[in-house]
Amino acid sequence: MPNPSIKDEKRYQKLRDKGASKEKAARIANASAGEGRKTVSKRGGRSSSYDDMSKSELYDRAKKVGIAGRSSMSKKELAAALRNH
């Protein structure tokens, strides 16, 4: 494997080809390699919608995951940045 920190290189590449960020693709590929894709997919969709969150909640999430430029983003931009992170 080209990158030893990626446990499922095929899955990682497919996610990158679909437009996922390097960090997001690595998280998903490593989780699915360790627990199995079926287990990981069952967990999906449990968080609340970004549209239902306040701007300050979105800002806090963006800060937690390290999105740059978050202080000057609108609520809509924060939600888009989190979705694409």
ZANU-212697 format. One record per atom (N, C-alpha, C): residue in one letter; atom name; x, y, z. Coordinates in steps of 0.1 Angstrom, whole numbers, plus 2048, in hexadecimal, padded with zeros to 3 digits. Example, Ala and Ser with C-alpha at 12.3 -4.5 7.8 and 13.67 -1.06 7.14 Angstrom:
BEGIN
+------+------+-----+-----+-----+
! code ! site !  px !  py !  pz !
+------+------+-----+-----+-----+
!    A !    N ! 884 ! 7C7 ! 84E !
!    A !   CA ! 87B ! 7D3 ! 84E !
!    A !    C ! 884 ! 7DF ! 84E !
!    S !    N ! 880 ! 7EA ! 847 !
!    S !   CA ! 889 ! 7F5 ! 847 !
!    S !    C ! 881 ! 800 ! 84F !
+------+------+-----+-----+-----+
END
This chain:
BEGIN
+------+------+-----+-----+-----+
! code ! site !  px !  py !  pz !
+------+------+-----+-----+-----+
!    M !    N ! 808 ! 7F4 ! 800 !
!    M !   CA ! 800 ! 800 ! 800 !
!    M !    C ! 809 ! 80D ! 800 !
!    P !    N ! 805 ! 816 ! 7F8 !
!    P !   CA ! 80D ! 823 ! 7F8 !
!    P !    C ! 80D ! 82A ! 805 !
!    N !    N ! 802 ! 82A ! 80D !
!    N !   CA ! 802 ! 832 ! 819 !
!    N !    C ! 7FF ! 828 ! 824 !
!    P !    N ! 808 ! 825 ! 82D !
!    P !   CA ! 806 ! 81B ! 838 !
!    P !    C ! 7FB ! 81F ! 842 !
!    S !    N ! 7F7 ! 82B ! 843 !
!    S !   CA ! 7ED ! 82F ! 84C !
!    S !    C ! 7DF ! 82D ! 847 !
!    I !    N ! 7DE ! 82A ! 83A !
!    I !   CA ! 7D1 ! 826 ! 834 !
!    I !    C ! 7CF ! 817 ! 834 !
!    K !    N ! 7C5 ! 812 ! 83B !
!    K !   CA ! 7C3 ! 804 ! 83C !
!    K !    C ! 7BC ! 7FD ! 830 !
!    D !    N ! 7B4 ! 805 ! 829 !
!    D !   CA ! 7AC ! 7FF ! 81E !
!    D !    C ! 7AE ! 809 ! 812 !
!    E !    N ! 7B9 ! 807 ! 80B !
!    E !   CA ! 7BE ! 810 ! 800 !
!    E !    C ! 7B3 ! 811 ! 7F5 !
!    K !    N ! 7AD ! 806 ! 7F1 !
!    K !   CA ! 7A3 ! 806 ! 7E7 !
!    K !    C ! 797 ! 80F ! 7EB !
!    R !    N ! 792 ! 80D ! 7F7 !
!    R !   CA ! 787 ! 815 ! 7FC !
!    R !    C ! 78B ! 824 ! 7FC !
!    Y !    N ! 797 ! 827 ! 801 !
!    Y !   CA ! 79C ! 834 ! 802 !
!    Y !    C ! 79C ! 83B ! 7F4 !
!    Q !    N ! 7A1 ! 834 ! 7EA !
!    Q !   CA ! 7A2 ! 839 ! 7DC !
!    Q !    C ! 794 ! 83C ! 7D6 !
!    K !    N ! 78B ! 833 ! 7D9 !
!    K !   CA ! 77D ! 835 ! 7D4 !
!    K !    C ! 777 ! 841 ! 7DA !
!    L !    N ! 779 ! 843 ! 7E7 !
!    L !   CA ! 774 ! 84F ! 7ED !
!    L !    C ! 77A ! 85C ! 7E8 !
!    R !    N ! 787 ! 85B ! 7E6 !
!    R !   CA ! 78E ! 867 ! 7E1 !
!    R !    C ! 789 ! 86A ! 7D2 !
!    D !    N ! 787 ! 860 ! 7CA !
!    D !   CA ! 782 ! 862 ! 7BD !
!    D !    C ! 774 ! 868 ! 7BD !
!    K !    N ! 76C ! 865 ! 7C7 !
!    K !   CA ! 75F ! 86B ! 7C9 !
!    K !    C ! 75F ! 879 ! 7CE !
!    G !    N ! 76B ! 87E ! 7D2 !
!    G !   CA ! 76C ! 88C ! 7D7 !
!    G !    C ! 76E ! 88E ! 7E6 !
!    A !    N ! 76F ! 883 ! 7ED !
!    A !   CA ! 771 ! 884 ! 7FC !
!    A !    C ! 77F ! 88A ! 7FF !
!    S !    N ! 780 ! 891 ! 809 !
!    S !   CA ! 78E ! 896 ! 80D !
!    S !    C ! 797 ! 88B ! 811 !
!    K !    N ! 7A3 ! 88D ! 812 !
!    K !   CA ! 7AD ! 883 ! 816 !
!    K !    C ! 7AA ! 87E ! 824 !
!    E !    N ! 7A7 ! 887 ! 82D !
!    E !   CA ! 7A4 ! 884 ! 83B !
!    E !    C ! 797 ! 87C ! 83C !
!    K !    N ! 78D ! 880 ! 835 !
!    K !   CA ! 780 ! 879 ! 836 !
!    K !    C ! 781 ! 86B ! 830 !
!    A !    N ! 788 ! 86A ! 824 !
!    A !   CA ! 78A ! 85D ! 81E !
!    A !    C ! 792 ! 853 ! 827 !
!    A !    N ! 79C ! 859 ! 82D !
!    A !   CA ! 7A4 ! 850 ! 836 !
!    A !    C ! 79C ! 84B ! 842 !
!    R !    N ! 794 ! 854 ! 848 !
!    R !   CA ! 78C ! 850 ! 853 !
!    R !    C ! 782 ! 845 ! 850 !
!    I !    N ! 77C ! 847 ! 844 !
!    I !   CA ! 772 ! 83C ! 840 !
!    I !    C ! 779 ! 82F ! 83D !
!    A !    N ! 784 ! 830 ! 835 !
!    A !   CA ! 78B ! 824 ! 831 !
!    A !    C ! 791 ! 81D ! 83D !
!    N !    N ! 796 ! 824 ! 846 !
!    N !   CA ! 79C ! 81D ! 852 !
!    N !    C ! 791 ! 817 ! 85B !
!    A !    N ! 786 ! 81E ! 85D !
!    A !   CA ! 77B ! 819 ! 865 !
!    A !    C ! 775 ! 80C ! 85E !
!    S !    N ! 773 ! 80D ! 851 !
!    S !   CA ! 76D ! 801 ! 84B !
!    S !    C ! 776 ! 7F6 ! 84A !
!    A !    N ! 783 ! 7F8 ! 84A !
!    A !   CA ! 78D ! 7ED ! 84A !
!    A !    C ! 78D ! 7E6 ! 858 !
!    G !    N ! 78C ! 7EE ! 862 !
!    G !   CA ! 78D ! 7E9 ! 870 !
!    G !    C ! 780 ! 7E2 ! 875 !
!    E !    N ! 774 ! 7E8 ! 871 !
!    E !   CA ! 768 ! 7E2 ! 876 !
!    E !    C ! 75F ! 7DC ! 86C !
!    G !    N ! 762 ! 7DD ! 85F !
!    G !   CA ! 75A ! 7D8 ! 855 !
!    G !    C ! 751 ! 7E3 ! 84F !
!    R !    N ! 74F ! 7E3 ! 842 !
!    R !   CA ! 747 ! 7ED ! 83C !
!    R !    C ! 738 ! 7ED ! 841 !
!    K !    N ! 733 ! 7E2 ! 843 !
!    K !   CA ! 725 ! 7E1 ! 847 !
!    K !    C ! 723 ! 7E8 ! 855 !
!    T !    N ! 72C ! 7E5 ! 85E !
!    T !   CA ! 72B ! 7EB ! 86B !
!    T !    C ! 72C ! 7FA ! 86B !
!    V !    N ! 735 ! 7FF ! 863 !
!    V !   CA ! 738 ! 80D ! 862 !
!    V !    C ! 72C ! 814 ! 85B !
!    S !    N ! 726 ! 80E ! 851 !
!    S !   CA ! 71B ! 814 ! 84A !
!    S !    C ! 70F ! 815 ! 852 !
!    K !    N ! 70D ! 80C ! 85C !
!    K !   CA ! 701 ! 80C ! 865 !
!    K !    C ! 702 ! 818 ! 86E !
!    R !    N ! 70E ! 81D ! 871 !
!    R !   CA ! 70F ! 828 ! 87A !
!    R !    C ! 70C ! 835 ! 873 !
!    G !    N ! 70D ! 836 ! 866 !
!    G !   CA ! 70B ! 842 ! 85F !
!    G !    C ! 6FD ! 848 ! 860 !
!    G !    N ! 6FD ! 855 ! 85F !
!    G !   CA ! 6F0 ! 85C ! 85F !
!    G !    C ! 6EA ! 85F ! 86C !
!    R !    N ! 6F1 ! 85E ! 877 !
!    R !   CA ! 6EC ! 860 ! 884 !
!    R !    C ! 6ED ! 86E ! 889 !
!    S !    N ! 6F6 ! 876 ! 883 !
!    S !   CA ! 6F7 ! 884 ! 888 !
!    S !    C ! 6EC ! 88C ! 882 !
!    S !    N ! 6EA ! 897 ! 889 !
!    S !   CA ! 6DF ! 8A0 ! 884 !
!    S !    C ! 6E3 ! 8A8 ! 878 !
!    S !    N ! 6DA ! 8AD ! 871 !
!    S !   CA ! 6DC ! 8B4 ! 864 !
!    S !    C ! 6E3 ! 8C1 ! 867 !
!    Y !    N ! 6ED ! 8C5 ! 85F !
!    Y !   CA ! 6F4 ! 8D2 ! 860 !
!    Y !    C ! 6EA ! 8DD ! 85F !
!    D !    N ! 6DF ! 8DB ! 857 !
!    D !   CA ! 6D6 ! 8E6 ! 855 !
!    D !    C ! 6CE ! 8E9 ! 861 !
!    D !    N ! 6CD ! 8DF ! 86B !
!    D !   CA ! 6C5 ! 8E1 ! 877 !
!    D !    C ! 6CE ! 8E7 ! 882 !
!    M !    N ! 6DB ! 8E9 ! 880 !
!    M !   CA ! 6E4 ! 8EE ! 88A !
!    M !    C ! 6E5 ! 8FD ! 889 !
!    S !    N ! 6E9 ! 903 ! 894 !
!    S !   CA ! 6EB ! 912 ! 894 !
!    S !    C ! 6F9 ! 914 ! 88E !
!    K !    N ! 6FC ! 921 ! 88B !
!    K !   CA ! 709 ! 924 ! 886 !
!    K !    C ! 714 ! 921 ! 890 !
!    S !    N ! 711 ! 924 ! 89D !
!    S !   CA ! 71B ! 922 ! 8A7 !
!    S !    C ! 71E ! 913 ! 8A8 !
!    E !    N ! 714 ! 90A ! 8A7 !
!    E !   CA ! 716 ! 8FC ! 8A8 !
!    E !    C ! 71F ! 8F7 ! 89C !
!    L !    N ! 71C ! 8FD ! 890 !
!    L !   CA ! 724 ! 8F9 ! 884 !
!    L !    C ! 732 ! 8FE ! 886 !
!    Y !    N ! 734 ! 90A ! 88B !
!    Y !   CA ! 741 ! 90F ! 88D !
!    Y !    C ! 749 ! 906 ! 897 !
!    D !    N ! 743 ! 902 ! 8A2 !
!    D !   CA ! 749 ! 8F9 ! 8AB !
!    D !    C ! 74E ! 8EC ! 8A5 !
!    R !    N ! 745 ! 8E6 ! 89D !
!    R !   CA ! 749 ! 8DA ! 896 !
!    R !    C ! 754 ! 8DC ! 88C !
!    A !    N ! 754 ! 8E8 ! 885 !
!    A !   CA ! 75E ! 8EB ! 87B !
!    A !    C ! 76B ! 8ED ! 883 !
!    K !    N ! 76B ! 8F3 ! 88E !
!    K !   CA ! 777 ! 8F5 ! 896 !
!    K !    C ! 77D ! 8E7 ! 89B !
!    K !    N ! 774 ! 8DF ! 89F !
!    K !   CA ! 778 ! 8D1 ! 8A4 !
!    K !    C ! 77F ! 8C9 ! 899 !
!    V !    N ! 77A ! 8CA ! 88C !
!    V !   CA ! 781 ! 8C3 ! 882 !
!    V !    C ! 78C ! 8CA ! 87A !
!    G !    N ! 78D ! 8D7 ! 87E !
!    G !   CA ! 799 ! 8DF ! 879 !
!    G !    C ! 796 ! 8E5 ! 86B !
!    I !    N ! 78B ! 8EA ! 868 !
!    I !   CA ! 788 ! 8F1 ! 85C !
!    I !    C ! 78D ! 8FF ! 85C !
!    A !    N ! 796 ! 902 ! 853 !
!    A !   CA ! 79C ! 90F ! 852 !
!    A !    C ! 792 ! 91A ! 84D !
!    G !    N ! 793 ! 926 ! 851 !
!    G !   CA ! 78B ! 931 ! 84D !
!    G !    C ! 77D ! 931 ! 852 !
!    R !    N ! 77A ! 929 ! 85C !
!    R !   CA ! 76C ! 927 ! 861 !
!    R !    C ! 767 ! 934 ! 867 !
!    S !    N ! 76F ! 93D ! 86D !
!    S !   CA ! 76A ! 949 ! 873 !
!    S !    C ! 764 ! 952 ! 86A !
!    S !    N ! 767 ! 952 ! 85D !
!    S !   CA ! 761 ! 95B ! 854 !
!    S !    C ! 756 ! 955 ! 84B !
!    M !    N ! 753 ! 948 ! 84E !
!    M !   CA ! 749 ! 941 ! 846 !
!    M !    C ! 73B ! 943 ! 84B !
!    S !    N ! 731 ! 943 ! 842 !
!    S !   CA ! 723 ! 944 ! 846 !
!    S !    C ! 71E ! 936 ! 84A !
!    K !    N ! 712 ! 935 ! 84F !
!    K !   CA ! 70D ! 929 ! 853 !
!    K !    C ! 70C ! 91F ! 848 !
!    K !    N ! 708 ! 923 ! 83C !
!    K !   CA ! 708 ! 91B ! 830 !
!    K !    C ! 716 ! 916 ! 82C !
!    E !    N ! 720 ! 91F ! 82D !
!    E !   CA ! 72D ! 91B ! 82A !
!    E !    C ! 733 ! 911 ! 834 !
!    L !    N ! 730 ! 913 ! 840 !
!    L !   CA ! 735 ! 909 ! 84B !
!    L !    C ! 72F ! 8FC ! 848 !
!    A !    N ! 722 ! 8FB ! 845 !
!    A !   CA ! 71B ! 8EE ! 843 !
!    A !    C ! 722 ! 8E7 ! 837 !
!    A !    N ! 724 ! 8EF ! 82C !
!    A !   CA ! 72A ! 8E9 ! 820 !
!    A !    C ! 739 ! 8E4 ! 823 !
!    A !    N ! 740 ! 8EC ! 82B !
!    A !   CA ! 74E ! 8E8 ! 82E !
!    A !    C ! 74E ! 8DB ! 836 !
!    L !    N ! 745 ! 8DA ! 840 !
!    L !   CA ! 744 ! 8CE ! 848 !
!    L !    C ! 740 ! 8C2 ! 840 !
!    R !    N ! 736 ! 8C4 ! 837 !
!    R !   CA ! 732 ! 8B9 ! 82E !
!    R !    C ! 73E ! 8B4 ! 825 !
!    N !    N ! 746 ! 8BC ! 821 !
!    N !   CA ! 751 ! 8B9 ! 818 !
!    N !    C ! 75E ! 8B6 ! 81E !
!    H !    N ! 75E ! 8B7 ! 82C !
!    H !   CA ! 76B ! 8B4 ! 833 !
!    H !    C ! 76E ! 8A5 ! 834 !
+------+------+-----+-----+-----+
END
